[in-house]
Amino acid sequence: MKLADRLRFIDPFYVMECAKHADAIARSPACDPARGGEPMVYLNIGEPDFTAPPPVLQAAEACLRSGRTQYTHATGLPALRRRIAGWYASRFGIDVAPERIVVTAGASAALQLACLALFESGDEVLMPDPSYPCNRHFVAAVGAQARLLPTTPASRFQLDAASVAAHWTPATRGVLLASPGNPTGTSIARAEMAAIAEFVRARGGVTIVDEIYLGLSYDDAYGHSALGLPGGLGDDVISINSFSKYFSMTGWRLGWMVVPPELVAPVEKLAQNLYICASTLAQQAALACFEPEAIAAYEHRRGEFRRRRDFIVPALERLGLPVPVAPDGAFYAWADVSRFNPSSWDFCFDLMDSAHVALTPGRDFGPAAAETYLRLSFASAMEQLETAVARIGRELARA
């Protein structure tokens, strides 16, 4: 069977290899409490341990009982688009027209639609290294090239306007950013984001910002949407968001994108042909995400994630695994392992075998610091984090 040539440009998702290894160990006698083993602690996957709150589950049940499961418009339920617009107004003080909001089958579908609508063979898109691997693969899947630019702690592991300007070429079509980002949990300051968007606009390019962790911001200095950039810059931004992280609906596969008015019809045409519409059940359930009871639950959970961050970052520092930039959002810590091992891949696999703690080596997120850093997800309960710290400390002391 002849495979499409584009597959050559899609790297394996190495975190899945780590997960398979962790699962194999978890099924072994070494992790069986009945045999005196230690159960595996999973800090490798970016999935909240919270699930959808009661109002959302009740809305889903009501949808099923009433039979409201037919197709929706490709752009989503009008009522849901209005609720999302209301959330931007109440949470961020931004006036976003509901007509600019396209509800999608997860943030992944939103990124795919954006790349299909905007990029083609020969284009290049600037991205930070490290960054979430699937984002660059969406670019590669449409025949364009994701050009990863190495970043440092000084730039919060994010692109800045100077770096974008220095690497812009005639082939560059735009930038794909994430704020807060995965794997670092760091955001781009408002002034820097504005400088990037202004430069890109002047070159006739596009600024796409993955904001799926925006609801999980812990610092007012960074908890802003690029849609609210001054001078009309936010009107040009394509913002990608999701119900998975802040709204705790990972498996429901529901997201949205906010696009300039002229991009709505092209994106709608693509969505109609690619998947018709996002899940009707998920959309009906998501209407309840914006009820006061649900928002109160989400804000409580955001406080819990902040508490976990405030525990795990100092704990890693004490273990000799420094986090050069404290995460201001999301639920990840990007920690330097070079004191103990020149290979984060080997370091993580060794800890899986000895401490029964699953972490994610840096290989997935770009070559610049693949061997130096690992990603720890603090989306797990505090008890799990405390157990992991104790076990990692025990094994590092033996080294």
N, C-alpha and C positions, 0 to 999 in steps of 0.2 A: 504494500500500500504506500503510495507516495503522499507524504505529508506536506502541508503548506510550509513554505520557506520561512514565514514569520515566526514559526516555533523556535528557530535558532536564536531569536532575540529575546525569548522569554526564559529567564533563569528558573531553576527549581525553587520551590518555596522551602528553604532549608529548615525553617522553624517546624515544619511538619515532620521532618526526619527526626528532629529532637523529640517531638511529641511521641512519635512511634517508639523511640528508644525508652522514653520515660514510662510509657504504658507497658512495655515489655518487662521492665524492672518492677513496675507496680504489681504485676501479676505473679512475680516470683516469690519464693518463701522469704526472701530478705525483707519484703514489705508486708508480710502477713502477720498482723498482731497476734494471731492465735499461735504463731511459732516464735514469738518474741521479736518480730520484725517491726520496722518503722514504716508506716504508710507514706507514700509519695506525697510531697507537697508541691503543688503546681503553681509556679509563679511565672510561667512562660507564655500564657495566652492572655490576650487583651480583651477579656470578657468580664463584665461586672458580675459579682456574685449575687447581686440583686436582680430580681425579675420584675416584670410589669406589675405595678401596684393594683390594688383591688378595683379602682374605678375603670381602669383599662380592661381588665379581665371581664368585668361586668358588661362593659360596652361590647366586647367581642361576643359574649354569650347572647346578649340581646340581639345583636346583628344576625347570629345564626338562627335564633328562635323565630325571628321575624322574616327570615328568608331574603334579607337584603344583601345578596351575594353576586348580583349581576355585574357586568363590566362597568367601570366608570370611564369618564373621559381620560384620554391618554395623559393629560396634564394633572389629573387627580380630582378628587371631590372638591367642588368649589368651597364647601364649608370648611374643609381641612386647609385649603390654601388661605382662607381668611383667618383661621385660627393661628396658623404659622405666622402670618403677617402681624397679628395681634401680639404674638410672643416677642417678635423683634421690637415692637413698640414698647411693651411693658418692661422687658428685660434690658434692652439696649438703647431705648430711646430713639429708634430708627424707624422712619416711615418707609416701609416697603410695600409697594402695590401688590395685592394678591395675584394680579395678572402676570407678574414677573416670576412667580413661584411655580415650579414644575415638580410634582410629586413623582418619585421614582421607586424602582424596585431595589431599594438600598442605595447607599452612597456609591457603591461600586457601579451601579447602572448609571448614576448621574455622571460619574467620571467618564464612563464609556461614551455616553451621549455627547459630552463636551468634547472629547477627543475626536470622535467621529465627525462632529459638526465643524471642527476648527482646524484640524491638522491632517496632513497628508505626507506622502513619501517625499523625502528631501527636506522636510521641516525639522528643526530641532527645538526642544523645549528645555529651558534651564530649570534645574532642581537642586536642592541641597543634598549633600552627602554628609551625614546619614539622612535617609528618609524611608518612608514605608515602601516596600518593594513593589507592591501591586500598582501603586500610582505610576511608577515608571513603565510598568508593563502595559498599562492602558495606552500609554503613548506609543510604545513599540508595536502594539497590536494593530495600530492603524498605519504602520509603515514609517512613522516619524521616529526621531532619535531623542531619547531622554539624555541630556548632557548633565551629568552629576558634577557639581562643583564642591570640592572639599571645604568644610567649615571648621571652625574652632570654637572653644569655649568663649573666646572674646566676642564672637558674633552670636552667642547663645545657640550654636549649632544651627544657625539659620542663614539664609542668604541676606545680604544687605545690598543697598542700591549701588555701592561702589563695585561690588563683585559682579552684579548683573551688568553694569555698564562695561566693565573690563572684559567680559566674556561674550558680549552680544556680537553676533556676526550677521552678515546678510541672510543667512539661512535661519536665524532665530525667529521663531513665531511667537514666543511668549514665555511665561514662567508658570510653574506649578508649585505652589507653596503649601505648607500645612501649619496652622497656628491655632491652638497648640499642636505640636508635631509628635509623631510616633517615629522613632523610639525615645525621644529625649524628654517629652513633656514640656518643651519650652515654646514660647511664643515670640512673635515679632512685635517690637514696640510700635505704637501707632505712627509716630513720626517716620520711622524707617519704612513701614509698610506704605505710607503715603509717598515717600521718595521713590520706592520701587514702582508703584503704580503710575506715578507721574512720568518716570523714565520710559516705562513700557508703553504708555499711551502716546508719548511723543514719537516713538518708533513705529507706531501703528500695530503694536502687538496686543496680546491678551494676557490678563492676569487672572489666574485661577487659584482660589484659596480653599483648600480642604479645611473646613471648620467643624468637623464632626465631634471634636472634643471641646468646642467653645463653651457649651453649657457647664463643663467641668473645669472652669477657671477658678483659681484661688487667689488671684492678685488683681486688684482693680486696675493696676497700671497696664495689665496685659489683657484683661477680659473684655475685649472689644471686637466687634465684627468689622471686617474690611469693607462691608457694605456702607458703613457710616463714615468713611474717609471724607475729609473736607474738600471743598471746591469741586464737587461733583465727581471726584475720583471714584467714589464708591459705586456710582451708577455704571461704571465700566466693568467692575469686578464681577466675576462668576464665582459665586460662593456655593460650596458643596456641604451638605449637612445630612444628618442621619438621626433616626429614632433609636439607634442601637445603644449608644453610650450613655448620655445624660438621661435619656428616657427609658433605658433598661429594656429594650425590645430587640435584642440581637437577632434571634431566630425568626422574627417577623418579616425581615428583609424589606424595610421601608425607609426611604430617605427623601431628600428633596434637593433642588438646586434653585438658586436665584440668579437670573440671567438678565442682560439688557433686553429691552422690549423687542428689538429686531431679531433676537435669537430664539424667541419663544416658538414661533411657527416652525423653523427648521428642526428644533429639538423635538417638538410635538410630532412632526412627520417621522422622525427616526423612531421615537418611542412607539408610535402606532404600528410600525412594521416589525420592530424587534421584539416587543413583548406585550403589545396592546395597551396594558395598563398595569399599575402596581396592584398588589393584592387588595381586593375590596374589603375583605375581613380586616386586614391590618389597618387600612385607612379608617374604617369605621371605629375600630378600637382606639386609634391614635387621636381621634377627636377628644377623647376623655383625658389625654395627656395634659391638656391645658386647663382642666378644672382645678379650682383652688386646692382641693384635697390632694390631687396628684402632684401639683407643683410643690406643695408643702412636703410631700414625701421625697420628691427629687432633691429639694434643697437640704433636707435632713441627710440624704445620702451623700450629697456633695460635701457636707461637713464631715461625714465619716471618711470619705476619701482623703480629705485634707488631713484628718487626724492620722490616718495611715501613712501619708507622705511624711508628716512631721515625726513619725516614729522611724520609718525605714531609712530615710536619707542619713540622719545622724548615726543610725546603727551600722549602715554600710561604711561610713567614714571610720567608725571605731574598729571595724574589721580590716581596715586597710584597703577598702574598695571605694575610693573617693568618687563622688558624683560632682564633676566640675561645675555644673550649672544646675541648681535646684529646680525641679520641675514646677512651673507655675500653673500647670493644668494637666488634664488627662490623668492617667494612673501608671506612669512609667518612670523608672529611674535608670539613667544611662551611666553605668559604673565602669571605672577603669580597673582592669584586672592585671595590668602589666607587672605589678609588684610580685605576683605569684606565678604567672605563666605567660610566655610570649604569645600564646594562642588562646583566645577566648573560647574557641571551639573545643579545644582539649580541656580547658578549665571547666566548662559547663558539663561536658560529658563525665569528667572525673567526679564532679559534685553529684551528678545524678546517680553514679555508681556507689559513691561512698556516703554522702549525706542524704540521699533520696530527696533532693530538692531539684526541681526542673526550672531552669532558667534559659534564656534565649541568647546565644552568641551573636556577635555583631555582623556575621557574614551576610545575612539577608539585606542589610540596610545600606550597603554600599561599600566599596573597597577601601575608602580612606582610613577608616579606623576599625575595619572588620576584625582584626586580630587583637585590638587593644580593649575594646569595650564589650559589655554584655548589657542586655535589657532585662530588668526585673519589673514584672507587673505587680503593683500593689492593689489590684482589683480583688484580691482574696481577703478573707476575714482577718482581723487583727491576730487572732489565735494562731492562724496559719503563718502569718508573718513572724510572729515571735518564735514559733517552732523552727522556722527556716533559719532565722538569725542564729539561734542557739546551735543548730546542727552545722551550719557553715563555719561558725566560730570554732567549733570542735575540730572540724577537719582541717581548717587552716592552721590551727595550733599544732597539728601533727606534721604539717608540711616541713 
